[in-house]
Amino acid sequence: MTTTDPAPFHVGLTPERVIDAAVELTHESHLMSWSIRDLAGRLGVAASVIYHHVGGKDLLCRRVVERMLGQIDPPEADLPWQEWFRTLLYSAGPLAAEYPGTAKWMLMHGPTLPAALPVLEAGMTVLHHAGFGDRADFAYAVLLNNAMLTVSMSDDRLQHEDDGPRDHATMMTEFRQMPTASEEVRAMGQEFIRPFAEGGETAVRMRWNYYRLVVDTTIAGLEASLSASDIDAPR
């Protein structure tokens, strides 16, 4: 990260400019990987100036997540609930991935931000209209958590991207050293695990193919539960 000599103050610095820089650092790396010192260096100020204008890292993380959430618009209200959530999550997942670490933050803190309220309220309304009743909260949580957990796992993997070649070689060697493994298991290693481990564009395509499968499967599971009238009975 490029830094400059920090000054004790910076004329014209505003909270918005501080948050802008925090968003940029997150986009370039990961929400959890940069420090107040990195942010101060980016802005050419002392770390104390960051605390004065916005606050500590926890508050800055909230502001970065708010910026990301502010780019999400609820889908059209008249869509069937399955298509409503598919439309929402197909767009929200890649958006969250543009700011690595924001998905994990949402998993840890939940929809506690004002910026999340429009989508939360719209989604709950769609689920209630679909017949989920008092289990709509469970359905919403499953849909959002499964999606964001999938994004979060990929985000965390990006923090160790340099280990990719080593991990790939190790995994492929271990597969070859399992003489009793079935052809199906060996094929999984070559066709599914290898592209993820190698990185690059192939891994990106696999990442989003897998993400969409998670979203579609979650929706299908909830639809089956609703059709079978099981949604009202907690398991």
C-alpha positions, 0 to 999 in steps of 0.5 A: 500500500502506498503511503505518504508522510503523515501530517498532524492534520489535513485541511479539508479532510472530511468524514466522507473522504476518510470513508472513501479511502476506507472503501478503496482499501477494502476493494483493493485488499480485505476489510479485515486486513487494513489498519488505521495506520494504513488508512492514515497513510493513504490520506497523508494524515496522522492516525489520530486524525482518523479517530477524530473524523470518524472513529476506530476500525469497528466504526469504519467497518460499519461505514464501509459495509453501509456504502456497499449496502447502499448500492443494493436496490430491492427487486420488483415487489411483484416478482414471485418470492423465488425470483425476488430472492434469486434476483437479489442474491445473484446481484448482492453476492458479486457486489459484496465480493467487490469489497472483500470482508463485508460479507463476513461482517454482515454474518457477524453483525446481522442486518443492524444497519439502516442501509440494510433496512429497505431490503430487509423490509421488502424481503420479509414482506415478500416472504409473508405474502408467499405464506411463510408466516411466522417462519419468514424470519428463519427463511430470510436468515437461511437465504442471506446467511447461505449466500454471504457465507459462500462469499465470505469463504471465497473472500478469506481464500483471497487473503491466501491467494499466494498459497494457491500453487503450493496448495494445488500441488499438495492436494493433487499429490494427495489425491494421487496417493489415495490408491483406493479412491474411486474414479468419482472422487478422483474426478472431483479433485480434477474437475472441481477442486483443481480450478479453485486451487489454481486461481485465475479466471477459471477459479472465478467462474467456478466461484460464481457457478458454485455461488448460484448453485447455493442460492438456487438450492437454498430457494428450492429447499425452502420452496419444498418445505413451504409446499409440504407445509413444514415451514411452520414446524421447527426442526 
